[in-house]
Each structure stands twice: as C-alpha cells, then as structure tokens.
Amino acid sequence: MPYYHRQQPSNDSYGDFDATELYCPKCKRAVPVRKRLLLVLADGDKYDYVCSVCGTSVGDKMDRQDNNFHMLFK
Ligand SMILES: [Zn+2]
C-alpha cells in the first residue's frame, strides 16, 4: 500500500482525524485525511481515507487483526 504512511502513535484530540497525509488528485497536493470505517470484516477493518479539504476519497486501508489471532483457529 504505497499511498499509506503509517502515523506515529499519537494522543490526538481530533477523534477519528488521522495524522496521515495522502496525495489528493483534486487538491493536487498531500493533504491531511480523515479515516472512515468502511467495513468490519472477519479478518480486519477496512477504512476509507477522505481528503479533509475537499472530501474526495483518496485511498483505503485494511486494518488487519493481530497475526497471532490466527493461531487461535484450529
Ligand atoms: Zn482534496
């Protein structure tokens, strides 16, 4: 996922406002993005990243469950 820059752990007070910046094709620059929960799946949550300036969807990401989780399966 080349478009995803992992943010540092933060004690941000912006709620679901992510510190991640992504390139927005509409703004033609890297912009702060909002992280929006899109889908909750068995193997992780899927998030949609939306430009905080113009609202364009600029990417998505799967937040996988911890890998150790799979060791619980038979
Ligand atoms: Zn934008």
N, CA, C, O and the ligand as a Tripos MOL2 file, in Angstrom:
@<TRIPOS>MOLECULE
protein
  297   295    75     0     0
PROTEIN
NO_CHARGES

@<TRIPOS>ATOM
      1 N           0.8360   -1.1930    0.0000 N.3       1 MET1
      2 CA          0.0000    0.0000    0.0000 C.3       1 MET1
      3 C           0.8730    1.2460    0.0000 C.2       1 MET1
      4 O           1.1180    1.8260    1.0580 O.2       1 MET1
      5 N           1.3380    1.6600   -1.1470 N.am      2 PRO2
      6 CA          2.3100    2.7610   -1.2410 C.3       2 PRO2
      7 C           1.7220    4.1000   -0.8250 C.2       2 PRO2
      8 O           2.4670    5.0180   -0.4820 O.2       2 PRO2
      9 N           0.4200    4.2260   -0.8470 N.am      3 TYR3
     10 CA         -0.1880    5.5150   -0.5470 C.3       3 TYR3
     11 C          -0.3640    5.7130    0.9490 C.2       3 TYR3
     12 O          -0.7590    6.7840    1.4090 O.2       3 TYR3
     13 N          -0.0620    4.6540    1.7030 N.am      4 TYR4
     14 CA         -0.3210    4.7520    3.1290 C.3       4 TYR4
     15 C           0.9530    5.0380    3.9060 C.2       4 TYR4
     16 O           1.9180    4.2780    3.8200 O.2       4 TYR4
     17 N           0.9640    6.1020    4.6480 N.am      5 HIS5
     18 CA          2.0730    6.4270    5.5270 C.3       5 HIS5
     19 C           1.6210    6.1820    6.9490 C.2       5 HIS5
     20 O           0.6800    6.8090    7.4350 O.2       5 HIS5
     21 N           2.2980    5.2690    7.6060 N.am      6 ARG6
     22 CA          1.8840    4.9870    8.9790 C.3       6 ARG6
     23 C           2.1960    6.1810    9.8800 C.2       6 ARG6
     24 O           3.3070    6.7110    9.8880 O.2       6 ARG6
     25 N           1.2120    6.5670   10.6100 N.am      7 GLN7
     26 CA          1.3850    7.6940   11.5110 C.3       7 GLN7
     27 C           2.0270    7.2460   12.8170 C.2       7 GLN7
     28 O           1.9260    6.0840   13.2110 O.2       7 GLN7
     29 N           2.6750    8.1710   13.4670 N.am      8 GLN8
     30 CA          3.2210    7.8460   14.7680 C.3       8 GLN8
     31 C           2.0670    7.6670   15.7490 C.2       8 GLN8
     32 O           1.0010    8.2630   15.5910 O.2       8 GLN8
     33 N           2.2920    6.8470   16.7510 N.am      9 PRO9
     34 CA          1.2510    6.7600   17.7860 C.3       9 PRO9
     35 C           1.0310    8.1450   18.3720 C.2       9 PRO9
     36 O           1.9830    8.8410   18.7240 O.2       9 PRO9
     37 N          -0.1990    8.5280   18.4720 N.am     10 SER10
     38 CA         -0.4470    9.8960   18.9300 C.3      10 SER10
     39 C          -1.5930    9.9150   19.9300 C.2      10 SER10
     40 O          -2.4900    9.0730   19.9040 O.2      10 SER10
     41 N          -1.5320   10.8780   20.7860 N.am     11 ASN11
     42 CA         -2.6590   11.0930   21.6880 C.3      11 ASN11
     43 C          -3.4590   12.2750   21.1470 C.2      11 ASN11
     44 O          -3.6860   13.2730   21.8310 O.2      11 ASN11
     45 N          -3.8750   12.1220   19.8950 N.am     12 ASP12
     46 CA         -4.5500   13.2390   19.2440 C.3      12 ASP12
     47 C          -5.9380   13.4620   19.8330 C.2      12 ASP12
     48 O          -6.5860   12.5420   20.3310 O.2      12 ASP12
     49 N          -6.3540   14.6780   19.7590 N.am     13 SER13
     50 CA         -7.6490   15.0340   20.3190 C.3      13 SER13
     51 C          -8.6440   15.3150   19.2100 C.2      13 SER13
     52 O          -9.6490   15.9940   19.4160 O.2      13 SER13
     53 N          -8.3500   14.7800   18.0210 N.am     14 TYR14
     54 CA         -9.2100   15.0540   16.8820 C.3      14 TYR14
     55 C         -10.1790   13.9120   16.5960 C.2      14 TYR14
     56 O         -10.7800   13.8640   15.5230 O.2      14 TYR14
     57 N         -10.3330   13.0100   17.5290 N.am     15 GLY15
     58 CA        -11.2460   11.9050   17.2880 C.3      15 GLY15
     59 C         -10.7030   10.9880   16.2150 C.2      15 GLY15
     60 O          -9.6060   10.4430   16.3470 O.2      15 GLY15
     61 N         -11.4790   10.8150   15.1410 N.am     16 ASP16
     62 CA        -11.0440    9.9180   14.0790 C.3      16 ASP16
     63 C         -10.2100   10.6460   13.0370 C.2      16 ASP16
     64 O          -9.9340   10.1000   11.9690 O.2      16 ASP16
     65 N          -9.8190   11.8400   13.3310 N.am     17 PHE17
     66 CA         -8.9740   12.5800   12.4030 C.3      17 PHE17
     67 C          -7.5790   11.9770   12.4350 C.2      17 PHE17
     68 O          -6.9120   11.9920   13.4690 O.2      17 PHE17
     69 N          -7.1460   11.4530   11.3080 N.am     18 ASP18
     70 CA         -5.8860   10.7390   11.2440 C.3      18 ASP18
     71 C          -4.7510   11.7020   10.9240 C.2      18 ASP18
     72 O          -4.9380   12.6750   10.1930 O.2      18 ASP18
     73 N          -3.5630   11.4230   11.4810 N.am     19 ALA19
     74 CA         -2.4080   12.2610   11.2100 C.3      19 ALA19
     75 C          -1.8300   11.9760    9.8360 C.2      19 ALA19
     76 O          -0.9050   12.6560    9.3910 O.2      19 ALA19
     77 N          -2.3730   10.9750    9.1670 N.am     20 THR20
     78 CA         -1.8610   10.5670    7.8670 C.3      20 THR20
     79 C          -2.0990   11.6520    6.8180 C.2      20 THR20
     80 O          -3.1400   12.3090    6.8120 O.2      20 THR20
     81 N          -1.1210   11.8290    5.9380 N.am     21 GLU21
     82 CA         -1.3220   12.7030    4.7970 C.3      21 GLU21
     83 C          -1.2200   11.8800    3.5270 C.2      21 GLU21
     84 O          -0.3170   11.0570    3.3780 O.2      21 GLU21
     85 N          -2.1390   12.1050    2.6250 N.am     22 LEU22
     86 CA         -2.1510   11.4040    1.3480 C.3      22 LEU22
     87 C          -2.2560   12.4250    0.2250 C.2      22 LEU22
     88 O          -2.6850   13.5620    0.4190 O.2      22 LEU22
     89 N          -1.8470   11.9760   -0.9590 N.am     23 TYR23
     90 CA         -1.9520   12.8550   -2.1200 C.3      23 TYR23
     91 C          -3.3910   12.8840   -2.6180 C.2      23 TYR23
     92 O          -3.9830   11.8430   -2.9040 O.2      23 TYR23
     93 N          -3.9350   14.0660   -2.7160 N.am     24 CYS24
     94 CA         -5.2850   14.2090   -3.2380 C.3      24 CYS24
     95 C          -5.2020   14.6910   -4.6820 C.2      24 CYS24
     96 O          -4.6250   15.7440   -4.9530 O.2      24 CYS24
     97 N          -5.7790   13.9220   -5.6150 N.am     25 PRO25
     98 CA         -5.7170   14.2990   -7.0360 C.3      25 PRO25
     99 C          -6.4960   15.5740   -7.3400 C.2      25 PRO25
    100 O          -6.2210   16.2620   -8.3230 O.2      25 PRO25
    101 N          -7.4510   15.8750   -6.5050 N.am     26 LYS26
    102 CA         -8.2590   17.0570   -6.7400 C.3      26 LYS26
    103 C          -7.5600   18.3180   -6.2290 C.2      26 LYS26
    104 O          -7.5690   19.3600   -6.8860 O.2      26 LYS26
    105 N          -6.9520   18.2020   -5.0350 N.am     27 CYS27
    106 CA         -6.2180   19.3400   -4.4690 C.3      27 CYS27
    107 C          -4.8140   19.4380   -5.0680 C.2      27 CYS27
    108 O          -4.1500   20.4680   -4.9530 O.2      27 CYS27
    109 N          -4.3680   18.3440   -5.7140 N.am     28 LYS28
    110 CA         -3.0450   18.2710   -6.3340 C.3      28 LYS28
    111 C          -1.9180   18.5010   -5.3310 C.2      28 LYS28
    112 O          -0.9030   19.1200   -5.6510 O.2      28 LYS28
    113 N          -2.1090   17.9990   -4.1260 N.am     29 ARG29
    114 CA         -1.0750   18.0580   -3.1030 C.3      29 ARG29
    115 C          -1.4050   17.0480   -2.0090 C.2      29 ARG29
    116 O          -2.5070   16.5020   -1.9520 O.2      29 ARG29
    117 N          -0.4190   16.8140   -1.1410 N.am     30 ALA30
    118 CA         -0.6600   15.9490    0.0080 C.3      30 ALA30
    119 C          -1.5260   16.6940    1.0050 C.2      30 ALA30
    120 O          -1.2680   17.8490    1.3440 O.2      30 ALA30
    121 N          -2.5410   16.0180    1.4570 N.am     31 VAL31
    122 CA         -3.4910   16.6610    2.3670 C.3      31 VAL31
    123 C          -3.7230   15.7630    3.5760 C.2      31 VAL31
    124 O          -3.5980   14.5420    3.4800 O.2      31 VAL31
    125 N          -4.0600   16.3620    4.7040 N.am     32 PRO32
    126 CA         -4.4930   15.5410    5.8450 C.3      32 PRO32
    127 C          -5.7870   14.8300    5.4860 C.2      32 PRO32
    128 O          -6.6550   15.3990    4.8240 O.2      32 PRO32
    129 N          -5.9090   13.6060    5.9180 N.am     33 VAL33
    130 CA         -7.0970   12.8440    5.5450 C.3      33 VAL33
    131 C          -7.8790   12.4020    6.7730 C.2      33 VAL33
    132 O          -7.3420   12.2620    7.8720 O.2      33 VAL33
    133 N          -9.1340   12.1950    6.5460 N.am     34 ARG34
    134 CA         -9.9880   11.6190    7.5740 C.3      34 ARG34
    135 C         -10.1050   10.1330    7.3300 C.2      34 ARG34
    136 O         -10.2230    9.6680    6.1970 O.2      34 ARG34
    137 N         -10.0690    9.4070    8.4250 N.am     35 LYS35
    138 CA        -10.1840    7.9590    8.3560 C.3      35 LYS35
    139 C         -11.6250    7.5890    8.6850 C.2      35 LYS35
    140 O         -12.1590    7.9660    9.7280 O.2      35 LYS35
    141 N         -12.2320    6.8520    7.7810 N.am     36 ARG36
    142 CA        -13.6290    6.4970    7.9800 C.3      36 ARG36
    143 C         -13.7720    4.9830    7.9180 C.2      36 ARG36
    144 O         -13.3450    4.3460    6.9550 O.2      36 ARG36
    145 N         -14.3630    4.4280    8.9340 N.am     37 LEU37
    146 CA        -14.5700    2.9800    8.9540 C.3      37 LEU37
    147 C         -15.5700    2.6070    7.8710 C.2      37 LEU37
    148 O         -16.7000    3.0930    7.8410 O.2      37 LEU37
    149 N         -15.1180    1.7250    6.9800 N.am     38 LEU38
    150 CA        -15.9490    1.3830    5.8260 C.3      38 LEU38
    151 C         -16.6380    0.0460    6.0420 C.2      38 LEU38
    152 O         -17.8500   -0.0800    5.8680 O.2      38 LEU38
    153 N         -15.8470   -0.9520    6.4240 N.am     39 LEU39
    154 CA        -16.3730   -2.3070    6.5730 C.3      39 LEU39
    155 C         -15.7060   -2.9790    7.7520 C.2      39 LEU39
    156 O         -14.5200   -2.7700    8.0040 O.2      39 LEU39
    157 N         -16.4500   -3.7690    8.4600 N.am     40 VAL40
    158 CA        -15.8710   -4.6020    9.5040 C.3      40 VAL40
    159 C         -15.9230   -6.0390    9.0080 C.2      40 VAL40
    160 O         -16.9950   -6.6210    8.8390 O.2      40 VAL40
    161 N         -14.7390   -6.5950    8.7800 N.am     41 LEU41
    162 CA        -14.6490   -7.9370    8.2300 C.3      41 LEU41
    163 C         -14.0720   -8.8800    9.2660 C.2      41 LEU41
    164 O         -13.5460   -8.4550   10.2950 O.2      41 LEU41
    165 N         -14.1770  -10.1580    8.9790 N.am     42 ALA42
    166 CA        -13.7020  -11.1730    9.9170 C.3      42 ALA42
    167 C         -12.2070  -11.0460   10.1770 C.2      42 ALA42
    168 O         -11.7380  -11.3060   11.2860 O.2      42 ALA42
    169 N         -11.4620  -10.6440    9.1500 N.am     43 ASP43
    170 CA        -10.0020  -10.5950    9.3170 C.3      43 ASP43
    171 C          -9.4780   -9.1880    9.5070 C.2      43 ASP43
    172 O          -8.2670   -8.9710    9.4630 O.2      43 ASP43
    173 N         -10.3620   -8.2290    9.7180 N.am     44 GLY44
    174 CA         -9.8870   -6.8780    9.9650 C.3      44 GLY44
    175 C         -10.9190   -5.8390    9.5780 C.2      44 GLY44
    176 O         -11.9930   -6.1670    9.0740 O.2      44 GLY44
    177 N         -10.5840   -4.5950    9.8160 N.am     45 ASP45
    178 CA        -11.4820   -3.4980    9.4780 C.3      45 ASP45
    179 C         -10.9740   -2.7890    8.2360 C.2      45 ASP45
    180 O          -9.7690   -2.6010    8.0720 O.2      45 ASP45
    181 N         -11.8750   -2.4020    7.3750 N.am     46 LYS46
    182 CA        -11.4850   -1.6550    6.1980 C.3      46 LYS46
    183 C         -11.8360   -0.1850    6.3990 C.2      46 LYS46
    184 O         -12.9590    0.1710    6.7560 O.2      46 LYS46
    185 N         -10.8250    0.6560    6.1550 N.am     47 TYR47
    186 CA        -11.0110    2.0860    6.3410 C.3      47 TYR47
    187 C         -10.9040    2.8120    5.0140 C.2      47 TYR47
    188 O         -10.1440    2.4230    4.1270 O.2      47 TYR47
    189 N         -11.6690    3.8560    4.9040 N.am     48 ASP48
    190 CA        -11.6400    4.7240    3.7420 C.3      48 ASP48
    191 C         -10.9620    6.0210    4.1750 C.2      48 ASP48
    192 O         -11.2510    6.5470    5.2500 O.2      48 ASP48
    193 N         -10.0640    6.5340    3.3430 N.am     49 TYR49
    194 CA         -9.4020    7.7950    3.6510 C.3      49 TYR49
    195 C          -9.9730    8.8850    2.7650 C.2      49 TYR49
    196 O          -9.9880    8.7670    1.5400 O.2      49 TYR49
    197 N         -10.4370    9.9370    3.3970 N.am     50 VAL50
    198 CA        -11.1000   11.0130    2.6790 C.3      50 VAL50
    199 C         -10.3330   12.3120    2.8950 C.2      50 VAL50
    200 O          -9.9650   12.6460    4.0220 O.2      50 VAL50
    201 N         -10.0970   13.0340    1.8180 N.am     51 CYS51
    202 CA         -9.4190   14.3260    1.8860 C.3      51 CYS51
    203 C         -10.1910   15.2600    2.8240 C.2      51 CYS51
    204 O         -11.4000   15.4380    2.6810 O.2      51 CYS51
    205 N          -9.4770   15.8510    3.7820 N.am     52 SER52
    206 CA        -10.1600   16.7080    4.7400 C.3      52 SER52
    207 C         -10.4420   18.0870    4.1620 C.2      52 SER52
    208 O         -11.1450   18.8910    4.7740 O.2      52 SER52
    209 N          -9.8930   18.3590    2.9830 N.am     53 VAL53
    210 CA        -10.1140   19.6570    2.3550 C.3      53 VAL53
    211 C         -11.3320   19.6220    1.4420 C.2      53 VAL53
    212 O         -12.2330   20.4520    1.5630 O.2      53 VAL53
    213 N         -11.3530   18.6510    0.5240 N.am     54 CYS54
    214 CA        -12.4300   18.6340   -0.4690 C.3      54 CYS54
    215 C         -13.3440   17.4230   -0.3390 C.2      54 CYS54
    216 O         -14.3790   17.3620   -1.0020 O.2      54 CYS54
    217 N         -12.9810   16.4610    0.5020 N.am     55 GLY55
    218 CA        -13.8750   15.3280    0.7340 C.3      55 GLY55
    219 C         -13.7360   14.1950   -0.2640 C.2      55 GLY55
    220 O         -14.5140   13.2420   -0.2170 O.2      55 GLY55
    221 N         -12.7610   14.2730   -1.1710 N.am     56 THR56
    222 CA        -12.5520   13.1970   -2.1340 C.3      56 THR56
    223 C         -11.9400   11.9880   -1.4430 C.2      56 THR56
    224 O         -11.0660   12.1270   -0.5870 O.2      56 THR56
    225 N         -12.4030   10.8060   -1.8200 N.am     57 SER57
    226 CA        -11.8110    9.5830   -1.2950 C.3      57 SER57
    227 C         -10.4570    9.3840   -1.9540 C.2      57 SER57
    228 O         -10.3620    9.3080   -3.1790 O.2      57 SER57
    229 N          -9.4040    9.2980   -1.1370 N.am     58 VAL58
    230 CA         -8.0490    9.2290   -1.6920 C.3      58 VAL58
    231 C          -7.3820    7.8830   -1.4480 C.2      58 VAL58
    232 O          -6.2460    7.6730   -1.8720 O.2      58 VAL58
    233 N          -8.0620    6.9770   -0.7780 N.am     59 GLY59
    234 CA         -7.4510    5.6670   -0.5720 C.3      59 GLY59
    235 C          -8.1910    4.8810    0.4790 C.2      59 GLY59
    236 O          -9.0700    5.3960    1.1700 O.2      59 GLY59
    237 N          -7.8160    3.6140    0.5860 N.am     60 ASP60
    238 CA         -8.3950    2.8110    1.6530 C.3      60 ASP60
    239 C          -7.3330    1.8820    2.2130 C.2      60 ASP60
    240 O          -6.2710    1.6900    1.6210 O.2      60 ASP60
    241 N          -7.6330    1.3310    3.3260 N.am     61 LYS61
    242 CA         -6.6480    0.5140    4.0180 C.3      61 LYS61
    243 C          -7.3670   -0.5720    4.8020 C.2      61 LYS61
    244 O          -8.4370   -0.3510    5.3690 O.2      61 LYS61
    245 N          -6.7490   -1.7580    4.8210 N.am     62 MET62
    246 CA         -7.2400   -2.8260    5.6820 C.3      62 MET62
    247 C          -6.4400   -2.8000    6.9750 C.2      62 MET62
    248 O          -5.2110   -2.8710    6.9670 O.2      62 MET62
    249 N          -7.1490   -2.6980    8.0690 N.am     63 ASP63
    250 CA         -6.5090   -2.8300    9.3690 C.3      63 ASP63
    251 C          -6.6960   -4.2740    9.8130 C.2      63 ASP63
    252 O          -7.7560   -4.6560   10.3090 O.2      63 ASP63
    253 N          -5.6530   -5.0610    9.6270 N.am     64 ARG64
    254 CA         -5.7960   -6.4810    9.9380 C.3      64 ARG64
    255 C          -5.7000   -6.7190   11.4350 C.2      64 ARG64
    256 O          -5.0400   -5.9950   12.1810 O.2      64 ARG64
    257 N          -6.3860   -7.7600   11.8230 N.am     65 GLN65
    258 CA         -6.2790   -8.1670   13.2140 C.3      65 GLN65
    259 C          -4.8530   -8.6280   13.4720 C.2      65 GLN65
    260 O          -4.1080   -8.9480   12.5460 O.2      65 GLN65
    261 N          -4.5020   -8.6530   14.7070 N.am     66 ASP66
    262 CA         -3.1820   -9.1380   15.0970 C.3      66 ASP66
    263 C          -2.9560  -10.5400   14.5390 C.2      66 ASP66
    264 O          -3.8340  -11.4000   14.6090 O.2      66 ASP66
    265 N          -1.7620  -10.7560   13.9820 N.am     67 ASN67
    266 CA         -1.4960  -12.0370   13.3270 C.3      67 ASN67
    267 C          -1.6080  -13.2160   14.2830 C.2      67 ASN67
    268 O          -1.9560  -14.3210   13.8690 O.2      67 ASN67
    269 N          -1.3250  -12.9930   15.5230 N.am     68 ASN68
    270 CA         -1.4120  -14.0750   16.4950 C.3      68 ASN68
    271 C          -2.8280  -14.6100   16.6150 C.2      68 ASN68
    272 O          -3.0650  -15.7240   17.0820 O.2      68 ASN68
    273 N          -3.7450  -13.7880   16.1820 N.am     69 PHE69
    274 CA         -5.1500  -14.1620   16.2530 C.3      69 PHE69
    275 C          -5.4130  -15.4480   15.4870 C.2      69 PHE69
    276 O          -6.2290  -16.2720   15.9010 O.2      69 PHE69
    277 N          -4.7160  -15.6170   14.3620 N.am     70 HIS70
    278 CA         -4.9470  -16.7860   13.5140 C.3      70 HIS70
    279 C          -4.5090  -18.0780   14.1870 C.2      70 HIS70
    280 O          -4.9700  -19.1620   13.8290 O.2      70 HIS70
    281 N          -3.6300  -17.9580   15.1490 N.am     71 MET71
    282 CA         -3.1620  -19.1450   15.8380 C.3      71 MET71
    283 C          -4.2520  -19.7320   16.7310 C.2      71 MET71
    284 O          -4.1400  -20.8540   17.2270 O.2      71 MET71
    285 N          -5.2910  -18.9550   16.9180 N.am     72 LEU72
    286 CA         -6.3940  -19.4480   17.7450 C.3      72 LEU72
    287 C          -7.2860  -20.4060   16.9600 C.2      72 LEU72
    288 O          -8.0490  -21.1810   17.5370 O.2      72 LEU72
    289 N          -7.1750  -20.3350   15.6300 N.am     73 PHE73
    290 CA         -8.0070  -21.2180   14.8090 C.3      73 PHE73
    291 C          -7.4520  -22.6330   14.7830 C.2      73 PHE73
    292 O          -6.2490  -22.8550   14.9280 O.2      73 PHE73
    293 N          -8.3560  -23.5790   14.5950 N.am     74 LYS74
    294 CA         -7.9270  -24.9890   14.5380 C.3      74 LYS74
    295 C          -7.2430  -25.2860   13.2100 C.2      74 LYS74
    296 O          -6.8150  -26.4160   12.9750 O.2      74 LYS74
    297 ZN         -8.6970   17.2300   -1.7560 Zn       75 ZN75
@<TRIPOS>BOND
     1     1     2 1
     2     2     3 1
     3     3     4 2
     4     3     5 am
     5     5     6 1
     6     6     7 1
     7     7     8 2
     8     7     9 am
     9     9    10 1
    10    10    11 1
    11    11    12 2
    12    11    13 am
    13    13    14 1
    14    14    15 1
    15    15    16 2
    16    15    17 am
    17    17    18 1
    18    18    19 1
    19    19    20 2
    20    19    21 am
    21    21    22 1
    22    22    23 1
    23    23    24 2
    24    23    25 am
    25    25    26 1
    26    26    27 1
    27    27    28 2
    28    27    29 am
    29    29    30 1
    30    30    31 1
    31    31    32 2
    32    31    33 am
    33    33    34 1
    34    34    35 1
    35    35    36 2
    36    35    37 am
    37    37    38 1
    38    38    39 1
    39    39    40 2
    40    39    41 am
    41    41    42 1
    42    42    43 1
    43    43    44 2
    44    43    45 am
    45    45    46 1
    46    46    47 1
    47    47    48 2
    48    47    49 am
    49    49    50 1
    50    50    51 1
    51    51    52 2
    52    51    53 am
    53    53    54 1
    54    54    55 1
    55    55    56 2
    56    55    57 am
    57    57    58 1
    58    58    59 1
    59    59    60 2
    60    59    61 am
    61    61    62 1
    62    62    63 1
    63    63    64 2
    64    63    65 am
    65    65    66 1
    66    66    67 1
    67    67    68 2
    68    67    69 am
    69    69    70 1
    70    70    71 1
    71    71    72 2
    72    71    73 am
    73    73    74 1
    74    74    75 1
    75    75    76 2
    76    75    77 am
    77    77    78 1
    78    78    79 1
    79    79    80 2
    80    79    81 am
    81    81    82 1
    82    82    83 1
    83    83    84 2
    84    83    85 am
    85    85    86 1
    86    86    87 1
    87    87    88 2
    88    87    89 am
    89    89    90 1
    90    90    91 1
    91    91    92 2
    92    91    93 am
    93    93    94 1
    94    94    95 1
    95    95    96 2
    96    95    97 am
    97    97    98 1
    98    98    99 1
    99    99   100 2
   100    99   101 am
   101   101   102 1
   102   102   103 1
   103   103   104 2
   104   103   105 am
   105   105   106 1
   106   106   107 1
   107   107   108 2
   108   107   109 am
   109   109   110 1
   110   110   111 1
   111   111   112 2
   112   111   113 am
   113   113   114 1
   114   114   115 1
   115   115   116 2
   116   115   117 am
   117   117   118 1
   118   118   119 1
   119   119   120 2
   120   119   121 am
   121   121   122 1
   122   122   123 1
   123   123   124 2
   124   123   125 am
   125   125   126 1
   126   126   127 1
   127   127   128 2
   128   127   129 am
   129   129   130 1
   130   130   131 1
   131   131   132 2
   132   131   133 am
   133   133   134 1
   134   134   135 1
   135   135   136 2
   136   135   137 am
   137   137   138 1
   138   138   139 1
   139   139   140 2
   140   139   141 am
   141   141   142 1
   142   142   143 1
   143   143   144 2
   144   143   145 am
   145   145   146 1
   146   146   147 1
   147   147   148 2
   148   147   149 am
   149   149   150 1
   150   150   151 1
   151   151   152 2
   152   151   153 am
   153   153   154 1
   154   154   155 1
   155   155   156 2
   156   155   157 am
   157   157   158 1
   158   158   159 1
   159   159   160 2
   160   159   161 am
   161   161   162 1
   162   162   163 1
   163   163   164 2
   164   163   165 am
   165   165   166 1
   166   166   167 1
   167   167   168 2
   168   167   169 am
   169   169   170 1
   170   170   171 1
   171   171   172 2
   172   171   173 am
   173   173   174 1
   174   174   175 1
   175   175   176 2
   176   175   177 am
   177   177   178 1
   178   178   179 1
   179   179   180 2
   180   179   181 am
   181   181   182 1
   182   182   183 1
   183   183   184 2
   184   183   185 am
   185   185   186 1
   186   186   187 1
   187   187   188 2
   188   187   189 am
   189   189   190 1
   190   190   191 1
   191   191   192 2
   192   191   193 am
   193   193   194 1
   194   194   195 1
   195   195   196 2
   196   195   197 am
   197   197   198 1
   198   198   199 1
   199   199   200 2
   200   199   201 am
   201   201   202 1
   202   202   203 1
   203   203   204 2
   204   203   205 am
   205   205   206 1
   206   206   207 1
   207   207   208 2
   208   207   209 am
   209   209   210 1
   210   210   211 1
   211   211   212 2
   212   211   213 am
   213   213   214 1
   214   214   215 1
   215   215   216 2
   216   215   217 am
   217   217   218 1
   218   218   219 1
   219   219   220 2
   220   219   221 am
   221   221   222 1
   222   222   223 1
   223   223   224 2
   224   223   225 am
   225   225   226 1
   226   226   227 1
   227   227   228 2
   228   227   229 am
   229   229   230 1
   230   230   231 1
   231   231   232 2
   232   231   233 am
   233   233   234 1
   234   234   235 1
   235   235   236 2
   236   235   237 am
   237   237   238 1
   238   238   239 1
   239   239   240 2
   240   239   241 am
   241   241   242 1
   242   242   243 1
   243   243   244 2
   244   243   245 am
   245   245   246 1
   246   246   247 1
   247   247   248 2
   248   247   249 am
   249   249   250 1
   250   250   251 1
   251   251   252 2
   252   251   253 am
   253   253   254 1
   254   254   255 1
   255   255   256 2
   256   255   257 am
   257   257   258 1
   258   258   259 1
   259   259   260 2
   260   259   261 am
   261   261   262 1
   262   262   263 1
   263   263   264 2
   264   263   265 am
   265   265   266 1
   266   266   267 1
   267   267   268 2
   268   267   269 am
   269   269   270 1
   270   270   271 1
   271   271   272 2
   272   271   273 am
   273   273   274 1
   274   274   275 1
   275   275   276 2
   276   275   277 am
   277   277   278 1
   278   278   279 1
   279   279   280 2
   280   279   281 am
   281   281   282 1
   282   282   283 1
   283   283   284 2
   284   283   285 am
   285   285   286 1
   286   286   287 1
   287   287   288 2
   288   287   289 am
   289   289   290 1
   290   290   291 1
   291   291   292 2
   292   291   293 am
   293   293   294 1
   294   294   295 1
   295   295   296 2
@<TRIPOS>SUBSTRUCTURE
     1 MET1         2 RESIDUE 1 A MET
     2 PRO2         6 RESIDUE 1 A PRO
     3 TYR3        10 RESIDUE 1 A TYR
     4 TYR4        14 RESIDUE 1 A TYR
     5 HIS5        18 RESIDUE 1 A HIS
     6 ARG6        22 RESIDUE 1 A ARG
     7 GLN7        26 RESIDUE 1 A GLN
     8 GLN8        30 RESIDUE 1 A GLN
     9 PRO9        34 RESIDUE 1 A PRO
    10 SER10       38 RESIDUE 1 A SER
    11 ASN11       42 RESIDUE 1 A ASN
    12 ASP12       46 RESIDUE 1 A ASP
    13 SER13       50 RESIDUE 1 A SER
    14 TYR14       54 RESIDUE 1 A TYR
    15 GLY15       58 RESIDUE 1 A GLY
    16 ASP16       62 RESIDUE 1 A ASP
    17 PHE17       66 RESIDUE 1 A PHE
    18 ASP18       70 RESIDUE 1 A ASP
    19 ALA19       74 RESIDUE 1 A ALA
    20 THR20       78 RESIDUE 1 A THR
    21 GLU21       82 RESIDUE 1 A GLU
    22 LEU22       86 RESIDUE 1 A LEU
    23 TYR23       90 RESIDUE 1 A TYR
    24 CYS24       94 RESIDUE 1 A CYS
    25 PRO25       98 RESIDUE 1 A PRO
    26 LYS26      102 RESIDUE 1 A LYS
    27 CYS27      106 RESIDUE 1 A CYS
    28 LYS28      110 RESIDUE 1 A LYS
    29 ARG29      114 RESIDUE 1 A ARG
    30 ALA30      118 RESIDUE 1 A ALA
    31 VAL31      122 RESIDUE 1 A VAL
    32 PRO32      126 RESIDUE 1 A PRO
    33 VAL33      130 RESIDUE 1 A VAL
    34 ARG34      134 RESIDUE 1 A ARG
    35 LYS35      138 RESIDUE 1 A LYS
    36 ARG36      142 RESIDUE 1 A ARG
    37 LEU37      146 RESIDUE 1 A LEU
    38 LEU38      150 RESIDUE 1 A LEU
    39 LEU39      154 RESIDUE 1 A LEU
    40 VAL40      158 RESIDUE 1 A VAL
    41 LEU41      162 RESIDUE 1 A LEU
    42 ALA42      166 RESIDUE 1 A ALA
    43 ASP43      170 RESIDUE 1 A ASP
    44 GLY44      174 RESIDUE 1 A GLY
    45 ASP45      178 RESIDUE 1 A ASP
    46 LYS46      182 RESIDUE 1 A LYS
    47 TYR47      186 RESIDUE 1 A TYR
    48 ASP48      190 RESIDUE 1 A ASP
    49 TYR49      194 RESIDUE 1 A TYR
    50 VAL50      198 RESIDUE 1 A VAL
    51 CYS51      202 RESIDUE 1 A CYS
    52 SER52      206 RESIDUE 1 A SER
    53 VAL53      210 RESIDUE 1 A VAL
    54 CYS54      214 RESIDUE 1 A CYS
    55 GLY55      218 RESIDUE 1 A GLY
    56 THR56      222 RESIDUE 1 A THR
    57 SER57      226 RESIDUE 1 A SER
    58 VAL58      230 RESIDUE 1 A VAL
    59 GLY59      234 RESIDUE 1 A GLY
    60 ASP60      238 RESIDUE 1 A ASP
    61 LYS61      242 RESIDUE 1 A LYS
    62 MET62      246 RESIDUE 1 A MET
    63 ASP63      250 RESIDUE 1 A ASP
    64 ARG64      254 RESIDUE 1 A ARG
    65 GLN65      258 RESIDUE 1 A GLN
    66 ASP66      262 RESIDUE 1 A ASP
    67 ASN67      266 RESIDUE 1 A ASN
    68 ASN68      270 RESIDUE 1 A ASN
    69 PHE69      274 RESIDUE 1 A PHE
    70 HIS70      278 RESIDUE 1 A HIS
    71 MET71      282 RESIDUE 1 A MET
    72 LEU72      286 RESIDUE 1 A LEU
    73 PHE73      290 RESIDUE 1 A PHE
    74 LYS74      294 RESIDUE 1 A LYS
    75 ZN75       297 GROUP 0 **** ****
